[in-house]
Structures are given as C-alpha cells and as structure tokens.
Amino acid sequence: MTNSNIKKLKLACYSSSIAMAVVCNISPVLFLIFNNLYGISYTLLGLLVLINFVTQLSIDLIFSFISHKFNIPKVVKAMPIITIIGLVVFALAPFIFPNAVYLGLSIGTVIFSAAAGLGEVLCSPIIAAIPAKDPDREMSKLHSFYAWGVVGIIIFSTLFLYFFGQKSWYILALVFCILPAFSAFLFFKSEIPEFKNEDSTQKVGGLFKNKALWASVLAIFFGGAAECTMAQWSSGYLEQALSIPKVWGDIFGVAMFAVFLGLGRTLYSKIGKNIGRVLTLGGIGAVVCYLTAALTSNPVLGLIACGFTGFCTSMLWPGNLIVIADRFPAGGVFIYAMMAAGGDLGASVAPQLVGIVTDAVALSPSLVSFAADLGLSASQLGMKLGMIIGAVFPLVGIIFYAGFWRSSKNKMNIK
C-alpha cells in the first residue's frame, strides 16, 4: 500500500467520521426549529434520534452476520453517496412532503443513518488494516475526528441559522452534503484494502454464550446513553429550561460539550492508560454533571455542567472498545458490530426517554401545577426531570466500569 493511498484512505475515513457527526447531530440542532415551524412534538423529535440510532443498530447487526456476502470496496464507496441522498431527502422534506413534513424527515433520517451504520462498521477495520506503529492511537484518532466534527458542525450551524434565519435550515442541510461528497471522491480515488469476510456462524454462536461479551455490551449501552443524551438534548435544554439564547447555548454549551469530548479522546490517545479507572471516574463525573445541570437555576453553571459532561463521557464509548479488544483479541468484525449495536441502542433509548418525559409533564395537570409552584413552565420541568433520568445511565454504568478496573488490577497483580 503506497503512502499516497494511505493518506487518501485515512483522510476519507476522517471525513466520513465528520459526516457521521453531521447525521447524528443535525436533528437535535434543529429540534426547536422543527417544533416552531411545523409543530412537531418533543416525543416525535426524540423519535428522530431513535430512528437514527436504531437504523444504525440494525445495519451493525445485519452487516456483521452477512458481511461475507458483500463486496466491501463497493459498499465503502457507496457509503458517502447514500449519506448525500439521505441529507437531500431530509432537507427537501417540506417541499417533497408539504403535508407530511415529519414523514420526509424520517425517510431522510433512515437513509443517512444506514450510511452512518456502515461507516461505524467499516471505517474502523479500514484504519486497523493500515500499517501503523501504534494502531490503538490511530483508532482513537479516528474517534476524535467525530468529536471535533461535532464542534465545527455546532458552531457552523449556530452561526448559519443566526445570520440566515430558522427558515433557511434546509439550505444548511444541503451545504453539509459537501462532506460526504469529499469522502466519496477520496474513496473512489483510493484502493480499499481487502478484508476477510468468512462465514463465522459457529464462532459467533460461541461468543453469544460468553458473559464477558454481554457485560461489555451493557457497559457500552450505558456509555452511549450517557454521552448521547446530553449531546442530543443540551441545545434544547439550555434554551428551554435555562432560558439561554440559542446562539450562546449552542456555542458555549453544545460546542463546549463537543470540545471536551474531543479533548478527552485526544488526551487519552496521547497519554492515557488504565482504561478501567478512566471509565469509572468518567461515569462518576457524568452523574455529577447531569445532576448539576438538572438542579441548577444558574445559567452559567448549567452551561459548564453541560459542557464538562463531554469530557466525563469522552471515553465511555471508545474506552469500552479498548476493553473488548483486550478481552477478545481475535473476536473479529462481529465483536465490534455487537459493541456498536449496544452503544447505538443506548444512544437511541435514552434521548427518546427525555422527549417522552418532557411531553408527559405537559400532559399532567398535577405536574403542570407543581412546575408553576416552582416558577417553571411544564417544558422546563419536563426537561429537568429528563436530565435527572439521564444521570441514571452513567450511574448504572459505573458498576461495569468498576468491574473492568478491578479486573485490570488483578491482571497487573498476576503479572
């Protein structure tokens, strides 16, 4: 593999990771705009996130079991094209489906989420197949591009909507097509490495019975939930519950979350060690941040809590991949697909739960009255209760992370 090809492949994967950041975050950035312009409820808005991650989860599972039936290079090259199609349908939903905008948004979400699921399964093996002195750092670098991509997307989206207005959101979505178009160009110009895609049904059956595998899947479920609940809802939460103007909430809250998320992953790739301890401390920190954001009435403290959650949760997803790689060094694509499925499930269930809680409060006369007694609107109380529920996920995750920490200590003592 030539140096030129390696550079193109890496750049294609990095840009694909940024494109994944777009499709995973574009709906949450536009939540309140969709609510204002089209009257879409918070439950349905949360359902867009659920659709996103359930689609990714389905691709993770389906592709892992029958990957041997696919021409991997062709799938890789088609992946960014599928992303573009999804973004176009999403952006043009009000024009294609004027009387059913939500249907158009959902169809677009399914299409670009399928591409994101493929990226989740295929980009990591591509990076792993490229010769490197430190493969773990290369993998961590790939994940950090997603986080730094979120930073750029949030800031760009916030400024774009501020200057051009909420009604121009569909133009924003079309502009984002540039990223997967760039990826497509690089993938078509590159030689995709060959992968072994043998039918490993018997091997998979044995792994299904392994308790350590399911412990890791549950661990990344709670990690994905802890990361994505704040990532998906912090924009709406800061604006609605803490009355922070969207432009400032997105830049100093949501973008700060993404900055800290990228910083945590980048730091670990440079100086990190003892992943069990990192996961445990991250889980504890996430619980504190969620509760602080939910219970404070101070906008500045709320901003800081939302932002610092990014640092605390930064390794809860990639860190669990490091653990599983150590436990199952010969696990193959199936292991990573199962972990991706677990993380995607957590990332879909938890944000949806926040939307359900927020809408449920508005429909409960007693809770509406309670909110009024506290000097809050029903939506504000609902979002605060949703954030408290969000704290449960890293809290339960700590049980697994502490177990990983103890396991790593025992290994060191044995050595």
C-alpha positions as a LaTeX table, in Angstrom:
\begin{tabular}{lrrr}
\hline
Residue & $x$ (\AA) & $y$ (\AA) & $z$ (\AA) \\
\hline
Met1 & 0.00 & 0.00 & 0.00 \\
Thr2 & 1.59 & 3.27 & $-1.13$ \\
Asn3 & 1.93 & 6.31 & 1.12 \\
Ser4 & $-0.33$ & 8.28 & $-1.22$ \\
Asn5 & $-3.07$ & 5.65 & $-0.95$ \\
Ile6 & $-2.70$ & 5.51 & 2.83 \\
Lys7 & $-3.11$ & 9.27 & 3.11 \\
Lys8 & $-6.21$ & 9.24 & 0.89 \\
Leu9 & $-7.78$ & 6.37 & 2.83 \\
Lys10 & $-7.14$ & 8.00 & 6.20 \\
Leu11 & $-8.50$ & 11.32 & 5.01 \\
Ala12 & $-11.55$ & 9.58 & 3.54 \\
Cys13 & $-12.22$ & 7.82 & 6.85 \\
Tyr14 & $-11.69$ & 11.00 & 8.86 \\
Ser15 & $-14.08$ & 12.96 & 6.63 \\
Ser16 & $-16.56$ & 10.08 & 6.86 \\
Ser17 & $-16.33$ & 10.30 & 10.64 \\
Ile18 & $-17.13$ & 14.02 & 10.44 \\
Ala19 & $-20.05$ & 13.22 & 8.11 \\
Met20 & $-21.29$ & 10.79 & 10.75 \\
Ala21 & $-21.17$ & 13.66 & 13.23 \\
Val22 & $-23.42$ & 15.62 & 10.87 \\
Val23 & $-26.11$ & 12.95 & 10.51 \\
Cys24 & $-26.07$ & 12.14 & 14.24 \\
Asn25 & $-26.41$ & 15.76 & 15.33 \\
Ile26 & $-28.32$ & 17.65 & 12.65 \\
Ser27 & $-31.77$ & 16.73 & 14.02 \\
Pro28 & $-31.06$ & 17.78 & 17.65 \\
Val29 & $-29.64$ & 21.11 & 16.46 \\
Leu30 & $-32.94$ & 21.70 & 14.63 \\
Phe31 & $-35.31$ & 20.33 & 17.32 \\
Leu32 & $-36.81$ & 23.65 & 18.40 \\
Ile33 & $-36.92$ & 24.94 & 14.82 \\
Phe34 & $-38.98$ & 21.91 & 13.76 \\
Asn35 & $-41.22$ & 22.41 & 16.79 \\
Asn36 & $-41.74$ & 26.10 & 15.97 \\
Leu37 & $-42.14$ & 25.81 & 12.20 \\
Tyr38 & $-44.03$ & 22.54 & 11.87 \\
Gly39 & $-45.50$ & 21.92 & 15.33 \\
Ile40 & $-43.68$ & 18.59 & 15.73 \\
Ser41 & $-43.93$ & 17.34 & 19.33 \\
Tyr42 & $-40.90$ & 16.68 & 21.53 \\
Thr43 & $-41.74$ & 12.97 & 21.57 \\
Leu44 & $-41.65$ & 12.81 & 17.76 \\
Leu45 & $-38.47$ & 14.89 & 17.70 \\
Gly46 & $-36.85$ & 12.44 & 20.10 \\
Leu47 & $-38.14$ & 9.66 & 17.84 \\
Leu48 & $-35.97$ & 11.04 & 15.01 \\
Val49 & $-32.94$ & 10.30 & 17.20 \\
Leu50 & $-34.35$ & 6.85 & 17.95 \\
Ile51 & $-34.85$ & 6.22 & 14.21 \\
Asn52 & $-31.27$ & 7.34 & 13.59 \\
Phe53 & $-29.63$ & 5.02 & 16.07 \\
Val54 & $-31.99$ & 2.06 & 15.61 \\
Thr55 & $-31.22$ & 2.19 & 11.87 \\
Gln56 & $-27.51$ & 2.24 & 12.65 \\
Leu57 & $-28.00$ & $-0.60$ & 15.13 \\
Ser58 & $-29.83$ & $-2.68$ & 12.52 \\
Ile59 & $-27.07$ & $-2.13$ & 9.97 \\
Asp60 & $-24.48$ & $-3.05$ & 12.61 \\
Leu61 & $-26.15$ & $-6.39$ & 13.32 \\
Ile62 & $-27.23$ & $-7.32$ & 9.79 \\
Phe63 & $-23.90$ & $-6.41$ & 8.23 \\
Ser64 & $-21.90$ & $-8.28$ & 10.87 \\
Phe65 & $-23.68$ & $-11.58$ & 10.23 \\
Ile66 & $-23.68$ & $-11.46$ & 6.42 \\
Ser67 & $-20.66$ & $-9.26$ & 5.68 \\
His68 & $-19.13$ & $-12.17$ & 3.76 \\
Lys69 & $-21.85$ & $-11.72$ & 1.13 \\
Phe70 & $-20.88$ & $-8.11$ & 0.37 \\
Asn71 & $-18.27$ & $-6.62$ & $-1.90$ \\
Ile72 & $-16.65$ & $-4.46$ & 0.78 \\
Pro73 & $-14.84$ & $-1.97$ & $-1.50$ \\
Lys74 & $-18.08$ & $-1.25$ & $-3.39$ \\
Val75 & $-20.02$ & $-0.81$ & $-0.14$ \\
Val76 & $-17.37$ & 1.57 & 1.20 \\
Lys77 & $-17.52$ & 3.68 & $-1.95$ \\
Ala78 & $-21.34$ & 3.71 & $-1.93$ \\
Met79 & $-21.49$ & 4.77 & 1.73 \\
Pro80 & $-20.96$ & 8.56 & 1.26 \\
Ile81 & $-23.32$ & 8.57 & $-1.74$ \\
Ile82 & $-26.06$ & 7.13 & 0.49 \\
Thr83 & $-25.31$ & 9.86 & 3.03 \\
Ile84 & $-25.81$ & 12.54 & 0.38 \\
Ile85 & $-29.14$ & 11.04 & $-0.73$ \\
Gly86 & $-30.36$ & 10.98 & 2.88 \\
Leu87 & $-29.38$ & 14.59 & 3.54 \\
Val88 & $-31.08$ & 15.77 & 0.34 \\
Val89 & $-34.35$ & 13.99 & 1.20 \\
Phe90 & $-34.13$ & 15.36 & 4.77 \\
Ala91 & $-33.52$ & 18.92 & 3.55 \\
Leu92 & $-36.26$ & 18.87 & 0.93 \\
Ala93 & $-38.89$ & 17.21 & 3.16 \\
Pro94 & $-41.08$ & 20.38 & 3.37 \\
Phe95 & $-41.13$ & 20.56 & $-0.43$ \\
Ile96 & $-41.46$ & 16.85 & $-1.23$ \\
Phe97 & $-43.94$ & 16.18 & 1.59 \\
Pro98 & $-45.63$ & 19.56 & 2.23 \\
Asn99 & $-48.49$ & 17.93 & 4.16 \\
Ala100 & $-46.33$ & 15.37 & 5.98 \\
Val101 & $-43.01$ & 17.02 & 6.76 \\
Tyr102 & $-42.24$ & 14.63 & 9.59 \\
Leu103 & $-42.56$ & 11.67 & 7.21 \\
Gly104 & $-39.98$ & 13.23 & 4.90 \\
Leu105 & $-37.63$ & 13.94 & 7.80 \\
Ser106 & $-37.99$ & 10.32 & 8.94 \\
Ile107 & $-37.26$ & 8.89 & 5.47 \\
Gly108 & $-34.17$ & 11.08 & 5.11 \\
Thr109 & $-33.05$ & 10.05 & 8.59 \\
Val110 & $-33.36$ & 6.34 & 7.78 \\
Ile111 & $-31.29$ & 6.75 & 4.59 \\
Phe112 & $-28.38$ & 8.74 & 6.04 \\
Ser113 & $-28.45$ & 6.66 & 9.25 \\
Ala114 & $-27.95$ & 3.50 & 7.19 \\
Ala115 & $-24.81$ & 5.10 & 5.74 \\
Ala116 & $-23.66$ & 6.05 & 9.26 \\
Gly117 & $-24.14$ & 2.44 & 10.37 \\
Leu118 & $-21.96$ & 1.25 & 7.50 \\
Gly119 & $-19.34$ & 3.82 & 8.43 \\
Glu120 & $-19.37$ & 2.60 & 12.01 \\
Val121 & $-18.74$ & $-0.97$ & 10.90 \\
Leu122 & $-16.29$ & $-0.32$ & 8.03 \\
Cys123 & $-14.15$ & 2.73 & 8.83 \\
Ser124 & $-12.56$ & 1.17 & 11.92 \\
Pro125 & $-11.44$ & $-2.00$ & 10.06 \\
Ile126 & $-10.00$ & 0.17 & 7.27 \\
Ile127 & $-7.92$ & 2.16 & 9.77 \\
Ala128 & $-6.92$ & $-1.08$ & 11.52 \\
Ala129 & $-5.78$ & $-2.56$ & 8.19 \\
Ile130 & $-3.43$ & 0.35 & 7.52 \\
Pro131 & 0.10 & $-0.36$ & 8.82 \\
Ala132 & 0.90 & 1.83 & 11.84 \\
Lys133 & 3.37 & 1.95 & 14.74 \\
Asp134 & 0.55 & 2.36 & 17.26 \\
Pro135 & $-2.81$ & 1.06 & 15.92 \\
Asp136 & $-4.66$ & 1.95 & 19.16 \\
Arg137 & $-3.72$ & 5.61 & 18.79 \\
Glu138 & $-4.82$ & 5.60 & 15.16 \\
Met139 & $-8.19$ & 4.20 & 16.21 \\
Ser140 & $-8.52$ & 6.80 & 18.95 \\
Lys141 & $-7.65$ & 9.48 & 16.42 \\
Leu142 & $-10.48$ & 8.30 & 14.16 \\
His143 & $-12.98$ & 8.63 & 17.02 \\
Ser144 & $-11.63$ & 12.05 & 17.94 \\
Phe145 & $-12.44$ & 13.32 & 14.44 \\
Tyr146 & $-16.10$ & 12.61 & 15.16 \\
Ala147 & $-15.95$ & 14.76 & 18.29 \\
Trp148 & $-14.07$ & 17.61 & 16.64 \\
Gly149 & $-16.51$ & 17.34 & 13.75 \\
Val150 & $-19.37$ & 17.94 & 16.17 \\
Val151 & $-17.62$ & 21.12 & 17.36 \\
Gly152 & $-17.38$ & 22.51 & 13.85 \\
Ile153 & $-20.91$ & 21.45 & 12.95 \\
Ile154 & $-22.48$ & 23.04 & 16.03 \\
Ile155 & $-20.62$ & 26.33 & 15.62 \\
Phe156 & $-21.24$ & 26.50 & 11.87 \\
Ser157 & $-24.93$ & 25.58 & 12.25 \\
Thr158 & $-25.46$ & 28.10 & 15.04 \\
Leu159 & $-23.88$ & 30.96 & 13.11 \\
Phe160 & $-25.60$ & 29.97 & 9.85 \\
Leu161 & $-29.06$ & 29.94 & 11.46 \\
Tyr162 & $-28.30$ & 33.15 & 13.37 \\
Phe163 & $-27.42$ & 35.07 & 10.22 \\
Phe164 & $-29.81$ & 33.46 & 7.72 \\
Gly165 & $-32.75$ & 32.63 & 9.97 \\
Gln166 & $-34.56$ & 29.47 & 11.06 \\
Lys167 & $-36.40$ & 29.05 & 7.76 \\
Ser168 & $-33.08$ & 28.50 & 5.97 \\
Trp169 & $-32.38$ & 25.27 & 7.87 \\
Tyr170 & $-32.86$ & 23.16 & 4.72 \\
Ile171 & $-30.06$ & 25.08 & 2.97 \\
Leu172 & $-27.81$ & 24.23 & 5.92 \\
Ala173 & $-28.59$ & 20.54 & 5.45 \\
Leu174 & $-27.74$ & 20.77 & 1.74 \\
Val175 & $-24.44$ & 22.54 & 2.49 \\
Phe176 & $-23.44$ & 19.60 & 4.69 \\
Cys177 & $-23.56$ & 17.36 & 1.60 \\
Ile178 & $-20.10$ & 18.72 & 0.77 \\
Leu179 & $-18.50$ & 16.48 & 3.43 \\
Pro180 & $-19.71$ & 13.08 & 2.13 \\
Ala181 & $-19.05$ & 14.30 & $-1.42$ \\
Phe182 & $-15.41$ & 14.85 & $-0.42$ \\
Ser183 & $-15.30$ & 11.38 & 1.17 \\
Ala184 & $-16.77$ & 9.83 & $-1.97$ \\
Phe185 & $-14.11$ & 11.48 & $-4.14$ \\
Leu186 & $-11.30$ & 10.17 & $-1.90$ \\
Phe187 & $-12.72$ & 6.64 & $-1.64$ \\
Phe188 & $-13.13$ & 6.40 & $-5.41$ \\
Lys189 & $-9.51$ & 7.54 & $-5.84$ \\
Ser190 & $-8.22$ & 5.03 & $-3.25$ \\
Glu191 & $-7.54$ & 1.32 & $-3.20$ \\
Ile192 & $-9.66$ & $-0.21$ & $-0.44$ \\
Pro193 & $-7.80$ & $-2.96$ & 1.48 \\
Glu194 & $-9.18$ & $-6.50$ & 1.31 \\
Phe195 & $-10.95$ & $-7.90$ & 4.37 \\
Lys196 & $-11.51$ & $-11.46$ & 5.43 \\
Asn197 & $-15.28$ & $-11.95$ & 5.44 \\
Glu198 & $-15.65$ & $-15.60$ & 6.26 \\
Asp199 & $-18.96$ & $-17.02$ & 7.46 \\
Ser200 & $-18.22$ & $-17.50$ & 11.16 \\
Thr201 & $-21.61$ & $-18.77$ & 12.44 \\
Gln202 & $-20.11$ & $-21.33$ & 14.82 \\
Lys203 & $-17.65$ & $-18.83$ & 16.24 \\
Val204 & $-20.43$ & $-16.28$ & 16.73 \\
Gly205 & $-22.58$ & $-18.88$ & 18.50 \\
Gly206 & $-19.79$ & $-19.48$ & 21.00 \\
Leu207 & $-19.28$ & $-15.79$ & 21.64 \\
Phe208 & $-23.00$ & $-15.31$ & 22.28 \\
Lys209 & $-22.66$ & $-17.54$ & 25.35 \\
Asn210 & $-19.78$ & $-15.51$ & 26.78 \\
Lys211 & $-20.86$ & $-13.44$ & 29.82 \\
Ala212 & $-17.90$ & $-11.08$ & 29.42 \\
Leu213 & $-19.19$ & $-10.10$ & 25.97 \\
Trp214 & $-22.63$ & $-9.21$ & 27.31 \\
Ala215 & $-21.10$ & $-7.28$ & 30.21 \\
Ser216 & $-19.17$ & $-5.21$ & 27.68 \\
Val217 & $-22.25$ & $-4.69$ & 25.50 \\
Leu218 & $-24.21$ & $-3.46$ & 28.54 \\
Ala219 & $-21.30$ & $-1.23$ & 29.56 \\
Ile220 & $-21.20$ & 0.50 & 26.18 \\
Phe221 & $-25.03$ & 0.71 & 26.22 \\
Phe222 & $-24.87$ & 2.85 & 29.36 \\
Gly223 & $-21.84$ & 4.74 & 28.00 \\
Gly224 & $-23.61$ & 5.53 & 24.73 \\
Ala225 & $-26.70$ & 6.63 & 26.66 \\
Ala226 & $-24.66$ & 8.90 & 28.95 \\
Glu227 & $-22.85$ & 10.56 & 26.05 \\
Cys228 & $-25.70$ & 10.95 & 23.59 \\
Thr229 & $-28.45$ & 12.12 & 25.95 \\
Met230 & $-26.53$ & 15.31 & 26.70 \\
Ala231 & $-25.24$ & 15.58 & 23.13 \\
Gln232 & $-28.74$ & 15.34 & 21.66 \\
Trp233 & $-30.69$ & 17.43 & 24.17 \\
Ser234 & $-28.29$ & 20.07 & 25.52 \\
Ser235 & $-29.23$ & 22.55 & 22.78 \\
Gly236 & $-32.94$ & 22.41 & 23.53 \\
Tyr237 & $-32.36$ & 22.08 & 27.27 \\
Leu238 & $-30.20$ & 25.18 & 27.58 \\
Glu239 & $-32.62$ & 27.27 & 25.53 \\
Gln240 & $-35.85$ & 25.96 & 27.02 \\
Ala241 & $-35.02$ & 25.06 & 30.64 \\
Leu242 & $-32.37$ & 27.70 & 31.40 \\
Ser243 & $-33.64$ & 30.43 & 29.04 \\
Ile244 & $-30.25$ & 30.84 & 27.38 \\
Pro245 & $-30.43$ & 32.30 & 23.83 \\
Lys246 & $-29.84$ & 29.54 & 21.28 \\
Val247 & $-26.75$ & 31.13 & 19.75 \\
Trp248 & $-24.99$ & 31.31 & 23.14 \\
Gly249 & $-26.31$ & 28.00 & 24.39 \\
Asp250 & $-25.12$ & 26.16 & 21.29 \\
Ile251 & $-21.68$ & 27.79 & 21.19 \\
Phe252 & $-20.86$ & 27.76 & 24.92 \\
Gly253 & $-22.86$ & 24.68 & 25.87 \\
Val254 & $-23.24$ & 22.25 & 22.98 \\
Ala255 & $-19.98$ & 23.15 & 21.25 \\
Met256 & $-18.18$ & 23.11 & 24.60 \\
Phe257 & $-19.54$ & 19.59 & 25.14 \\
Ala258 & $-18.07$ & 18.53 & 21.80 \\
Val259 & $-14.75$ & 20.30 & 22.52 \\
Phe260 & $-14.38$ & 18.47 & 25.82 \\
Leu261 & $-15.45$ & 15.21 & 24.14 \\
Gly262 & $-12.68$ & 15.61 & 21.55 \\
Leu263 & $-10.18$ & 16.78 & 24.18 \\
Gly264 & $-10.77$ & 13.72 & 26.36 \\
Arg265 & $-10.30$ & 11.32 & 23.45 \\
Thr266 & $-7.25$ & 13.15 & 22.14 \\
Leu267 & $-5.61$ & 13.22 & 25.57 \\
Tyr268 & $-6.15$ & 9.50 & 26.04 \\
Ser269 & $-4.62$ & 8.78 & 22.64 \\
Lys270 & $-1.52$ & 10.69 & 23.75 \\
Ile271 & $-1.06$ & 9.89 & 27.46 \\
Gly272 & $-3.94$ & 7.63 & 28.51 \\
Lys273 & $-3.60$ & 4.40 & 30.48 \\
Asn274 & $-5.64$ & 2.19 & 32.86 \\
Ile275 & $-8.90$ & 2.38 & 30.92 \\
Gly276 & $-10.91$ & 0.82 & 33.76 \\
Arg277 & $-10.05$ & 3.70 & 36.07 \\
Val278 & $-10.75$ & 6.25 & 33.31 \\
Leu279 & $-14.17$ & 4.74 & 32.67 \\
Thr280 & $-15.08$ & 4.66 & 36.36 \\
Leu281 & $-14.04$ & 8.24 & 37.04 \\
Gly282 & $-15.76$ & 9.34 & 33.83 \\
Gly283 & $-19.01$ & 7.71 & 34.93 \\
Ile284 & $-18.86$ & 9.39 & 38.34 \\
Gly285 & $-18.16$ & 12.76 & 36.74 \\
Ala286 & $-21.04$ & 12.32 & 34.29 \\
Val287 & $-23.50$ & 11.67 & 37.13 \\
Val288 & $-22.38$ & 14.85 & 38.90 \\
Cys289 & $-22.65$ & 16.89 & 35.68 \\
Tyr290 & $-26.14$ & 15.63 & 34.83 \\
Leu291 & $-27.47$ & 16.34 & 38.32 \\
Thr292 & $-25.84$ & 19.78 & 38.37 \\
Ala293 & $-27.35$ & 20.70 & 35.01 \\
Ala294 & $-30.78$ & 19.44 & 36.07 \\
Leu295 & $-30.94$ & 21.04 & 39.51 \\
Thr296 & $-29.27$ & 24.41 & 38.96 \\
Ser297 & $-31.13$ & 27.57 & 38.02 \\
Asn298 & $-27.87$ & 29.38 & 37.30 \\
Pro299 & $-27.37$ & 29.60 & 33.50 \\
Val300 & $-23.57$ & 29.80 & 33.72 \\
Leu301 & $-23.34$ & 26.74 & 35.98 \\
Gly302 & $-25.74$ & 24.92 & 33.67 \\
Leu303 & $-23.59$ & 25.74 & 30.66 \\
Ile304 & $-20.46$ & 24.49 & 32.42 \\
Ala305 & $-22.17$ & 21.28 & 33.57 \\
Cys306 & $-23.46$ & 20.51 & 30.06 \\
Gly307 & $-20.08$ & 21.25 & 28.52 \\
Phe308 & $-17.97$ & 19.30 & 31.03 \\
Thr309 & $-20.21$ & 16.26 & 30.57 \\
Gly310 & $-18.39$ & 15.90 & 27.24 \\
Phe311 & $-15.05$ & 15.38 & 28.99 \\
Cys312 & $-16.52$ & 12.93 & 31.50 \\
Thr313 & $-18.22$ & 10.81 & 28.82 \\
Ser314 & $-15.47$ & 11.14 & 26.21 \\
Met315 & $-14.06$ & 7.64 & 26.76 \\
Leu316 & $-17.27$ & 5.82 & 27.73 \\
Trp317 & $-17.74$ & 4.67 & 24.11 \\
Pro318 & $-14.20$ & 4.21 & 22.68 \\
Gly319 & $-12.93$ & 3.11 & 26.10 \\
Asn320 & $-15.26$ & 0.14 & 26.10 \\
Leu321 & $-13.95$ & $-0.78$ & 22.64 \\
Ile322 & $-10.44$ & $-0.83$ & 24.12 \\
Val323 & $-11.68$ & $-3.17$ & 26.88 \\
Ile324 & $-13.37$ & $-5.54$ & 24.41 \\
Ala325 & $-10.29$ & $-5.59$ & 22.16 \\
Asp326 & $-8.21$ & $-6.70$ & 25.16 \\
Arg327 & $-10.75$ & $-9.36$ & 26.18 \\
Phe328 & $-11.39$ & $-10.72$ & 22.67 \\
Pro329 & $-8.28$ & $-10.02$ & 20.57 \\
Ala330 & $-9.47$ & $-12.46$ & 17.87 \\
Gly331 & $-13.15$ & $-11.52$ & 18.02 \\
Gly332 & $-13.24$ & $-10.04$ & 14.56 \\
Val333 & $-15.89$ & $-7.82$ & 12.99 \\
Phe334 & $-18.70$ & $-9.46$ & 15.00 \\
Ile335 & $-17.34$ & $-8.17$ & 18.31 \\
Tyr336 & $-17.13$ & $-4.58$ & 17.08 \\
Ala337 & $-20.56$ & $-4.81$ & 15.47 \\
Met338 & $-22.07$ & $-6.06$ & 18.74 \\
Met339 & $-20.44$ & $-3.21$ & 20.63 \\
Ala340 & $-21.65$ & $-0.72$ & 18.05 \\
Ala341 & $-25.14$ & $-2.16$ & 18.41 \\
Gly342 & $-25.00$ & $-1.83$ & 22.20 \\
Gly343 & $-23.79$ & 1.76 & 22.02 \\
Asp344 & $-26.35$ & 2.69 & 19.36 \\
Leu345 & $-29.15$ & 1.16 & 21.43 \\
Gly346 & $-28.18$ & 3.26 & 24.45 \\
Ala347 & $-27.81$ & 6.32 & 22.24 \\
Ser348 & $-31.34$ & 5.82 & 20.90 \\
Val349 & $-33.30$ & 4.80 & 24.00 \\
Ala350 & $-32.00$ & 7.45 & 26.41 \\
Pro351 & $-32.63$ & 10.62 & 24.32 \\
Gln352 & $-36.06$ & 9.31 & 23.36 \\
Leu353 & $-36.86$ & 8.88 & 27.05 \\
Val354 & $-36.09$ & 12.57 & 27.67 \\
Gly355 & $-38.58$ & 13.57 & 24.96 \\
Ile356 & $-41.26$ & 11.28 & 26.41 \\
Val357 & $-40.76$ & 12.68 & 29.92 \\
Thr358 & $-40.90$ & 16.29 & 28.67 \\
Asp359 & $-44.19$ & 15.72 & 26.84 \\
Ala360 & $-45.64$ & 13.66 & 29.73 \\
Val361 & $-45.13$ & 16.55 & 32.17 \\
Ala362 & $-47.05$ & 18.92 & 29.88 \\
Leu363 & $-49.98$ & 16.46 & 29.83 \\
Ser364 & $-50.12$ & 16.04 & 33.61 \\
Pro365 & $-52.21$ & 18.75 & 35.37 \\
Ser366 & $-50.60$ & 17.98 & 38.73 \\
Leu367 & $-47.06$ & 18.30 & 37.33 \\
Val368 & $-48.00$ & 21.48 & 35.44 \\
Ser369 & $-49.25$ & 22.91 & 38.75 \\
Phe370 & $-46.08$ & 21.74 & 40.52 \\
Ala371 & $-43.96$ & 23.40 & 37.84 \\
Ala372 & $-45.87$ & 26.65 & 38.32 \\
Asp373 & $-45.22$ & 26.49 & 42.08 \\
Leu374 & $-41.51$ & 26.25 & 41.28 \\
Gly375 & $-41.73$ & 29.17 & 38.88 \\
Leu376 & $-41.11$ & 26.90 & 35.88 \\
Ser377 & $-43.04$ & 26.08 & 32.73 \\
Ala378 & $-44.13$ & 22.50 & 32.11 \\
Ser379 & $-41.46$ & 22.11 & 29.42 \\
Gln380 & $-38.76$ & 23.39 & 31.76 \\
Leu381 & $-39.74$ & 20.96 & 34.50 \\
Gly382 & $-40.00$ & 18.13 & 31.97 \\
Met383 & $-36.52$ & 18.72 & 30.63 \\
Lys384 & $-35.07$ & 18.97 & 34.14 \\
Leu385 & $-36.67$ & 15.65 & 35.08 \\
Gly386 & $-35.34$ & 14.21 & 31.82 \\
Met387 & $-31.82$ & 15.28 & 32.76 \\
Ile388 & $-32.18$ & 13.64 & 36.18 \\
Ile389 & $-33.16$ & 10.41 & 34.43 \\
Gly390 & $-30.11$ & 10.92 & 32.20 \\
Ala391 & $-27.92$ & 10.66 & 35.31 \\
Val392 & $-29.16$ & 7.10 & 35.89 \\
Phe393 & $-27.32$ & 5.73 & 32.85 \\
Pro394 & $-23.74$ & 6.63 & 33.86 \\
Leu395 & $-24.66$ & 5.71 & 37.46 \\
Val396 & $-25.51$ & 2.14 & 36.47 \\
Gly397 & $-22.57$ & 2.08 & 34.07 \\
Ile398 & $-20.18$ & 2.68 & 36.98 \\
Ile399 & $-20.94$ & $-0.86$ & 38.20 \\
Phe400 & $-19.47$ & $-2.30$ & 35.00 \\
Tyr401 & $-16.60$ & 0.18 & 34.75 \\
Ala402 & $-15.51$ & $-0.53$ & 38.31 \\
Gly403 & $-15.53$ & $-4.23$ & 37.45 \\
Phe404 & $-13.22$ & $-3.58$ & 34.49 \\
Trp405 & $-10.94$ & $-1.58$ & 36.81 \\
Arg406 & $-10.77$ & $-4.43$ & 39.34 \\
Ser407 & $-10.12$ & $-6.89$ & 36.53 \\
Ser408 & $-7.20$ & $-4.84$ & 35.20 \\
Lys409 & $-5.74$ & $-4.56$ & 38.72 \\
Asn410 & $-5.92$ & $-8.33$ & 39.13 \\
Lys411 & $-4.12$ & $-8.82$ & 35.81 \\
Met412 & $-1.35$ & $-6.49$ & 36.96 \\
Asn413 & $-1.01$ & $-8.38$ & 40.25 \\
Ile414 & $-0.83$ & $-11.71$ & 38.43 \\
Lys415 & 1.94 & $-10.37$ & 36.23 \\
\hline
\end{tabular}
